[in-house]
Amino acid sequence: MPRKQNDVEKSLLAKGFKAREGDHNYFNYYSTAGKKTAVFTKTSHGAREIDDNLLSCMAKQCKLSNKDFSLLIDCPLDRDSYETKLIAQGAVEFQPV
């Protein structure tokens, strides 16, 4: 199901992603310890809705299944739970706060 780009971007920002300077369409994940990670995604410039194909690509970039990415965007998957998944996959290194 397509999603509004604005809703997806707001949710990413609320879950620890930060927009890269100079281009608001690229988002890097920062750990709860404040460290920039290699996890990133992007949205298409000027698009109003994000189709299922792009949502699937974004899920892979965020190291999540399509279902978990939907949960991340819809908020049942909170930032701490997301980071726990990234640590378990080895995508993010655990760093005590």
N, C-alpha and C positions, 0 to 999 in steps of 0.2 A: 504494500500500500504506500503510495507516494506520501511524502511528508513536506511540510512547509520548511523552506530553507532557514527562515528566521528562527523557527522553533528548535531545529536541530542545532544551529549555532549557539543559541542561548543555553541549551542544555549542555553542550560541550564545555562552554565557558564556566558553567556552574559546577562541573565535575572535575575541574583541575586543568582543563586545557586553556592555553593562552594563545591569542592571535599573534602571529608573527608580525613584527614591525615591518611596515612598508607594504604589506599585502594582507588585507583582512580575511582572505579566503583560506589561509593556511593556519592550522592549529596544532601546536605541540603540547604534549602532556607533561605537566610538572608534578613530580611526586609530592606527597604530603610534607616531605622534608624540604621542599622548595627547589629540588634539583631538576633541571631539564632532562627529559628522557628521549630515547630514540622513537617513541611512539608518537605518531602524527597522523593527521588526515587533512583533507581539504574539501571545500565545496566549490561548485562552479560559480564563476563570477557572473552576477546578473540573473541567475536562475531564481525562480520564485518557488519551485517545487523540486524535490529531489526524488528521482524515480527509483524503483526497486534495484536496478542494476548498480546505480551509484551507491545506494545504501549498502548493498552487499560489498562493494569495494571498500567503503568506509569502515565497515565492520572488520574486514580483514586487516586494514591498516591499523585499526584500534586493537587488534589481537583478540577479537571476540567473534562468536558465532552470530549469525543474523538475529537469532532470538535474543541473545544477550545484549546485542547492540540496541535492539528495540527497547529492552528493559532499561538500558543506560539512558536513552533519550526520553523515555516516559517516566523516569525517576525511581522505579522500584529498585534498580541497581544503584546504590549510592557510591560515592567516591571511595570510601574505605573498602567496600566489597570489590569494586573494580580494581583498585590497586592490589588487593590480595590476589586476584586472578592474574594480574600482570606479574607479580612476584613469583607465583607458582609456575608460570610459564617461562620464567627467566628473562622476561622482556624488561623488567625493572628490578633493580637491586634493592634489597631491603636496607633501609637506613633509619636507625632510631632517631626520633625527633628530639 
